[in-house]
């Protein structure tokens, strides 16, 4: 009797989708697998030890799981406990590299080295754009907000995703087609146009959400569902700030988002992902977030984080 099909669980963003498509292709080509895929998000961490019990699964661009047959991640906050960190050892099936700007290049390099995989140019292109998008390596804020390359159109379309499982369909399209072909799909174009309208509204709606702007740290409250959100809009309107701390709504509640200005390096060494991990979240060195239990808690946390960053900047010699 054949083994049950492997399910690849991936974080629901551009980086995660490409990572899932890349791993699915490599496993099919070099490991004889016929994988399926399904997204995973931070609200599923609560019962992480029992996640996918009794199933064969892989995890990419998300927290380490000791039962994962294949696991790849680049987040420095990937281990949910010291015990889990102690169980990780790099192997033919697991690899963690917190220095990698995104997850797909890590998978491509690993599959090439360990499985003899030869990635096509379209997957290499996807990996390059994953680095740009996930590590905010845009040329400038205008490219981040108004960029029109196929990868950027797909990434923006995700902000107007019609359903939680829409990204599963997109992984399948990325597995078979180029970025240009996927961006031209009718459903993607429709979501992109909706997202572009939302972006334009966000640019107009952002200024009144600003609650404070001190010591080059900006705090804003965009917790109303009537306010559109845009990740880089604080730096578009206030290019001189070093950090933006905001409260935004999600499908599950409220999120505190913290980001460093990618085009104006901070003089202090604050690892935002580690900072947010102390509050139940995580992220990277320059961006991170957390999901407090309610709006009051989110506002309180955002205020505290903004104050902590301001204090660090004031104390800088």
N, C-alpha and C positions, 0 to 999 in steps of 0.2 A: 504494500500500500504506500503511495507517495506521501512525502511529508506535507503537512498543511502549508498553504501559501504564506509567505512572509509578508507582513504589513510594515511599510516604512512610515513612521510617524515623524512629522516635520513641523517646525514652527511656521505659523501662518503669515509669512511675509515673503518678499521677493527672494531674499537670501535662502530662506528655508525651502521654498518651492523649487528653486534651481538645484539645491542640494539633494532634494528628493528625486528629481528627474535624473541627475547625474548618477546617483547611487543606483537607482533602478536600472539604468542602462548598463552600468558596469557589472552589476550582479547578474543581469540577464546574459550579457556577453561572456563573462569570465567565470561565473560561479554557478551557472545552471539554474538560477532562481527564476521564478515568474512572479515578481512582487506586485502587491497592491500598495496603496498609500492612503494615509488619512492624517489630517492636520491635528496638532495638539497645541494647547495654549496654557498660560500660567495658572488659570483657574483649575487645571487638572493636577496641580502639584500636591493638593491636600492629601490625596490617597495614592501618592506616587509609588509606595512599596507594593501595592496590589495592582498597579496599572497593568492592563493586558494580561492578567493572570491566566496561565494555561495556553497562551498563544505564542506563536513565533513572531518576533518583531524586531525592527531596527529603529533607532532614534537618530535624527540628524538635526543640527542647529538647535539643540535643546538639552535639558539637564541629563546628566549621566544616569543610566539605569543599569544595575548589575546583571539583569536578565536579558538585556538587549544582545541579540546575536551579532549585530553590527551597530557601532555607535561612533559618531563623529561630531565634534563641537569645537567652537573657538571662544566661547564665552568664559571669562575668568571666574564667573560666579556659577559655574555649571554644577558644582557638587553641593547638594543640599545638606550634607552633614560631613563631619570629619571621618565618620565611619565609611561613608560612600567614597570619600577621597582616598581612603586607605585601600579600597577594593579595586581601584583603577590601576591598571598597568597597560602600557601600549602593547598592542599585539597585531596580528594579521587582520583582525576584525575591529579593533578599537583604536581611535587616535584622537588626541586632544592637543590643540595648539593655540593657546591664548594670544599668540603674536600674529595669527592669521587675520587679515582684515575681514574675511567672511568665510563661510563654511565650504562652498563648492571647490575652491582651489585646493583646500586641504584634502578633500575626498579624491579629487583628480590625481594629486601627487601620490596619495596612498595607494590608489588602485593601480596606478602605473608601476609603482615600485614593487608591490606585493602580489598583484594579480596579473601582471603583464597586459594591462588595459591600455589601449591607444585611443585617447579622446579625440573626437572630431573637432574641427575648427569652430563649429557652432557652440559646442559646450565650453570651449576655451573662451569664446566671446561672452557667453553667459557668466562665466566665472569672473571675467574682468569687470563686467558691469556690476556683479554682486559686490565686489570690493568697493566700487565707487558708491553704490547705494547704501550698503550697510555701514561703511566706515566714513560716510559723508565726505568723499573725496571729490566732490564737484569742483569745477573750475572756480565758481563763484556762487553767490546766493541766487543770482538770476538763473543759472542753470539748475540749481536745486528747486526753484519755484516754478520756472517756466520751461525747463528742458523738454525737448521734443523727440529725443532719440527713442527708438522702439522699446528699449528696456525701461526708460523713464516713463513712457506712456503706460506700460504694463504695471509698473510699480504704483503709479498714480491711480490707475484703474482699481487697484486693490482697496483703496480708501473708499470706494463706492461699491464694494462687493455686494451683489444682490442676495447672497446667502452665505452661511458659514462653511458650506461644503463646496462653494464655487472654486476655491483654490485647488481642491482635489481634481476638478476638471482641468484647471490650468496646468497642473503638473503633467497630466497626460498629454496636453498640447505641447508643452515644452519638451517632453520626451521625444516627440516625433517631428517637431518643426523648428524653424529658426525664430529668433526674436522678432524679426520683421514680419514673418508670417503670422505669428501669434498676435502681435500688436494690431494686425489688420483684420483679425476676426471680428465679426459683427458684434458679438456680445462684449468683447474687450473694448472695442471702439465706443459702444454705447456707455459702458461703465466709465471709460476715460472722459467722455464729454460731460457726463454727470459730475465726475470728480473735478474736472476743470472749472465747472460752474461753481462748485463748492469752494474751490481754492480762491476764486475771484471774490466770493462772498466773505471768505475768511480774512482776506486782505483788508476788506472794508470794515469788518466787524471786530477786528482785533484791538484797535486802539482803546476803545472804552473798557476792555477787560483788564487792562493794566492796573494793578493795585499798588505797586511800588516800584521805584527804580532808584536804587541807592548803591553806591560803591560798585557800579557796573554790573549789578545783579538785578535782573528784572523778574518780578513776580506777577503772575496774571491768573485770573479765574475765568475760565471758559467752560464752566461746569453745566451751563444751560444747554439743553439739547437743541435749542434754536440757534446756537452759535456754531458756525463751521470751524473746524480746526485745520491747521496747516503747520507741520513740524517746524519749518524754518521761518515762519512769518515774524517771530520776535526779532530775528536778526535782519530781516528785510526792512522792517520799520525802524529798528534801533541797531544799526551796524556796529556801534561802538561798545555795546555791552559784551561781557565775557560769559555770563551764564543766564539762562532763562529757566524759571521754575514755574510750572503751571498745573492747574487742576482741569482735567478734561473728562467728559463722560465716556463710558464704554457700554457695550451691551450688558455687561455684568454688574456695572456700578460706576465707580469713579476711579480715575488713575492720576497719580502724581507723576508728571513728566519733567525730567531734569536734563538739560543739555548744555554743553559748552559750545561757544561760537567756533565753528570749524575754520573761519577765516580770520580769527583774531585770537591767537594762542594765549592762554592764561598764564600769568607769572607764578601761579601756585600749582603744586602737584596734588590735585584731588582726583582720586579714582571714583568716579560717580557710580559705577556699577557696584563697587564695594560699599560705598556710602548707602546706596539704596537697599543693598542686601541686608543691612542692619535693620531695615524696616519692612522686611518680608518680600522685597523685590530683587532687583539685580540689574545687569546690563554690562556695558563696556566702560572703558576708561573715560570716554567723553560723553556718554549718554546712558541714561538708565531710568528706571521707574519703579513704582510700587502701586499696589491696589489696596488701599485702606478699606475698612469694612463699611464706611458710610461717608457722606459728603462732609460732615463736620470733621471727621478724622482726617479726610483728605486735605481739607483746608488747613487744619492745624499742622499736618506734616509738611505741607508746602511752605508754610510760614517758617517752621523750624529749619527746614533745609536751606531756604533763602538766607536766614540769619546766620547759619553755620558757614555758608560760603562767604558772606560779607565779613564775618569775623576773621576768617582765614585771610581774606584779601587785606584787611586792615592791619593784620599782624605781619604781613609780608615786609621784610626790611627794605 
